[in-house]
Amino acid sequence: MTLPAEWAQANGVEKGNEVSIRMSGKGTLTVMPESARTEESEAVIHTEGLDAGATERAIVAQYVLGRRVIYVDAGENTTLGSDHINAVYNAETQLMGLGVIEEAPERIAIRCSVDAEDFTLDNLLERLERTGSTMRNEAIKALAHGNPDLAQRALNRERQANKIFVLLLRLIFTAYRNPNLARAVGLSDGFPLIGYRAIAKNLELTADNAEDIAGIVMDAEDHSLNVDETTMRRIREFTDGVDEICELAVKAAVQRDYDLSNRVRTTFPELDEREKAILHDLPEMANEDLLQVREVLVSLQQTAQYAVRNAEIASNLALNEPSEHVTIR
């Protein structure tokens, strides 16, 4: 096989070396150096000139980029400060499968034990959606019953949601850089990766919305909204509707189902009107009480909008494949 000389030199491929060839079935032939079969890679973060926050962000970034081993290095004749050491351990608690494997005064080594083959992107998207839904329902139930413990439970789940989100990013970046791994994470080709990245971010933002509602519970007097039972019931029913389209949007994406994505879009206007009706029917109340109700409804409304965005992505994924709705030649 004759390959472009510039590409061969950049990837360390010489005459007689083996390469991997992959056919996507859609007119694409991918050639990869043999080294691309593994994701074993290392990165060294030099802490000189970086504060603790920047060091922590750099560790998270290298994790997302798929590095197997990350070294945090203070440099020659220098020791790591306590702030940088704390940054390493803070990052470790945020990231799934990451652990310190070696520690010296001037350097710490951390290794990621997660393998791409352990997960599929579809499964992780569904897990992230369920985590956000659980947080949202715990927060709304906490509002209805004035239960700060339930709200705190929702707040505690935010860390798990973030772990799943960052793991999704790691697998997406890894599959993009190494097409061999796309099949390992449940994809026949790399086309959906951009869409999955957007869906993952939208789901992470819906978890943030649930966190905001839980925060309102913690700050509100008696840990509940100052509304009557009828209004609270309507808010809970509105939440049920939001839950439904969030789940449908993710299902539409992973199943490549154009009809499900359309159901999300046709349901959203009804939810939008329901939110406006709740606000319109509120009795006169103190500004602070009114603001809390509005904040809860806005968080739920934003969550519904993220579901519509996910449904739009699902439509694109679905319409890229032959179905009863489209023929592709």
KAJO-V256227 format. One record per residue. N is the residue number from 1. RES is the residue in one letter. SS is DSSP state (helix for helix, strand for strand, loop for the rest). PHI is phi in whole degrees, -180 to 180 (NA if undefined). Layout:
N;RES;SS;PHI  N;RES;SS;PHI
//
This chain:
1;M;loop;NA  2;T;loop;-96  3;L;loop;-121  4;P;loop;-57  5;A;helix;-60  6;E;helix;-63  7;W;helix;-65  8;A;helix;-61  9;Q;helix;-67  10;A;helix;-65  11;N;loop;-104  12;G;loop;66  13;V;loop;-100  14;E;loop;-123  15;K;loop;-57  16;G;loop;97  17;N;loop;-71  18;E;loop;-88  19;V;strand;-129  20;S;strand;-103  21;I;strand;-123  22;R;strand;-130  23;M;strand;-107  24;S;loop;-86  25;G;loop;85  26;K;loop;-125  27;G;loop;85  28;T;loop;-113  29;L;strand;-119  30;T;strand;-109  31;V;strand;-110  32;M;strand;-132  33;P;strand;-66  34;E;helix;-59  35;S;helix;-64  36;A;helix;-75  37;R;helix;-72  38;T;loop;-117  39;E;loop;-106  40;E;loop;-67  41;S;loop;-150  42;E;strand;-127  43;A;strand;-142  44;V;strand;-115  45;I;strand;-100  46;H;strand;-92  47;T;loop;-79  48;E;loop;-62  49;G;loop;90  50;L;loop;-114  51;D;loop;-81  52;A;helix;-63  53;G;helix;-63  54;A;helix;-67  55;T;helix;-65  56;E;helix;-62  57;R;helix;-65  58;A;helix;-66  59;I;helix;-64  60;V;helix;-60  61;A;helix;-63  62;Q;helix;-67  63;Y;helix;-62  64;V;helix;-60  65;L;loop;-76  66;G;loop;92  67;R;loop;-67  68;R;loop;-84  69;V;strand;-125  70;I;strand;-122  71;Y;strand;-104  72;V;strand;-111  73;D;strand;-122  74;A;loop;-84  75;G;loop;106  76;E;loop;-66  77;N;loop;58  78;T;loop;-135  79;T;loop;-110  80;L;loop;-71  81;G;loop;-77  82;S;helix;-62  83;D;helix;-64  84;H;helix;-71  85;I;helix;-64  86;N;helix;-62  87;A;helix;-62  88;V;helix;-61  89;Y;helix;-73  90;N;helix;-65  91;A;helix;-64  92;E;helix;-60  93;T;helix;-72  94;Q;helix;-88  95;L;loop;-119  96;M;loop;-75  97;G;loop;81  98;L;strand;-101  99;G;strand;-153  100;V;strand;-73  101;I;strand;-113  102;E;strand;-158  103;E;strand;-141  104;A;strand;-133  105;P;loop;-55  106;E;loop;-104  107;R;strand;-155  108;I;strand;-124  109;A;strand;-111  110;I;strand;-125  111;R;strand;-125  112;C;strand;-97  113;S;loop;-94  114;V;loop;-77  115;D;loop;-108  116;A;helix;-58  117;E;helix;-70  118;D;helix;-77  119;F;loop;-138  120;T;loop;-120  121;L;helix;-64  122;D;helix;-59  123;N;helix;-63  124;L;helix;-69  125;L;helix;-61  126;E;helix;-66  127;R;helix;-64  128;L;helix;-66  129;E;helix;-64  130;R;helix;-66  131;T;helix;-64  132;G;helix;-63  133;S;helix;-64  134;T;helix;-63  135;M;helix;-60  136;R;helix;-63  137;N;helix;-71  138;E;helix;-63  139;A;helix;-66  140;I;helix;-69  141;K;helix;-64  142;A;helix;-63  143;L;helix;-64  144;A;helix;-67  145;H;helix;-110  146;G;loop;61  147;N;loop;-112  148;P;helix;-67  149;D;helix;-64  150;L;helix;-67  151;A;helix;-65  152;Q;helix;-65  153;R;helix;-61  154;A;helix;-63  155;L;helix;-63  156;N;helix;-67  157;R;helix;-73  158;E;helix;-60  159;R;helix;-63  160;Q;helix;-66  161;A;helix;-60  162;N;helix;-67  163;K;helix;-61  164;I;helix;-65  165;F;helix;-61  166;V;helix;-69  167;L;helix;-64  168;L;helix;-58  169;L;helix;-61  170;R;helix;-59  171;L;helix;-68  172;I;helix;-64  173;F;helix;-65  174;T;helix;-65  175;A;helix;-66  176;Y;helix;-67  177;R;helix;-76  178;N;loop;-131  179;P;helix;-56  180;N;helix;-58  181;L;helix;-87  182;A;loop;-59  183;R;loop;-66  184;A;loop;-64  185;V;loop;-97  186;G;loop;100  187;L;loop;-117  188;S;loop;-81  189;D;loop;-155  190;G;loop;-87  191;F;loop;-54  192;P;loop;-73  193;L;helix;-60  194;I;helix;-64  195;G;helix;-63  196;Y;helix;-64  197;R;helix;-61  198;A;helix;-68  199;I;helix;-62  200;A;helix;-59  201;K;helix;-66  202;N;helix;-61  203;L;helix;-68  204;E;helix;-64  205;L;helix;-70  206;T;helix;-67  207;A;helix;-65  208;D;helix;-63  209;N;helix;-60  210;A;helix;-64  211;E;helix;-63  212;D;helix;-62  213;I;helix;-65  214;A;helix;-62  215;G;helix;-65  216;I;helix;-63  217;V;helix;-59  218;M;helix;-66  219;D;helix;-89  220;A;loop;-73  221;E;helix;-64  222;D;helix;61  223;H;helix;58  224;S;loop;-152  225;L;loop;-79  226;N;loop;-87  227;V;loop;-133  228;D;loop;-79  229;E;helix;-64  230;T;helix;-64  231;T;helix;-64  232;M;helix;-65  233;R;helix;-64  234;R;helix;-65  235;I;helix;-66  236;R;helix;-68  237;E;helix;-67  238;F;helix;-62  239;T;helix;-61  240;D;helix;-60  241;G;helix;-66  242;V;helix;-63  243;D;helix;-57  244;E;helix;-63  245;I;helix;-74  246;C;helix;-64  247;E;helix;-67  248;L;helix;-63  249;A;helix;-64  250;V;helix;-68  251;K;helix;-61  252;A;helix;-62  253;A;helix;-71  254;V;helix;-75  255;Q;helix;-96  256;R;loop;55  257;D;loop;-110  258;Y;helix;-67  259;D;helix;-64  260;L;helix;-65  261;S;helix;-64  262;N;helix;-68  263;R;helix;-62  264;V;helix;-62  265;R;helix;-65  266;T;helix;-76  267;T;helix;-82  268;F;helix;-58  269;P;helix;-57  270;E;helix;-64  271;L;helix;-65  272;D;helix;-61  273;E;helix;-67  274;R;helix;-65  275;E;helix;-64  276;K;helix;-62  277;A;helix;-66  278;I;helix;-62  279;L;helix;-65  280;H;helix;-63  281;D;loop;-89  282;L;loop;-67  283;P;loop;-75  284;E;loop;-61  285;M;loop;-152  286;A;loop;-61  287;N;helix;-57  288;E;helix;-65  289;D;helix;-66  290;L;helix;-63  291;L;helix;-63  292;Q;helix;-65  293;V;helix;-62  294;R;helix;-62  295;E;helix;-63  296;V;helix;-64  297;L;helix;-66  298;V;helix;-65  299;S;helix;-62  300;L;helix;-67  301;Q;helix;-65  302;Q;helix;-63  303;T;helix;-60  304;A;helix;-63  305;Q;helix;-66  306;Y;helix;-63  307;A;helix;-63  308;V;helix;-64  309;R;helix;-62  310;N;helix;-65  311;A;helix;-65  312;E;helix;-64  313;I;helix;-65  314;A;helix;-59  315;S;helix;-60  316;N;helix;-63  317;L;helix;-65  318;A;helix;-66  319;L;loop;-79  320;N;loop;-87  321;E;loop;-125  322;P;loop;-61  323;S;loop;-158  324;E;loop;-66  325;H;loop;-95  326;V;loop;-150  327;T;loop;-115  328;I;loop;-113  329;R;loop;-114
//
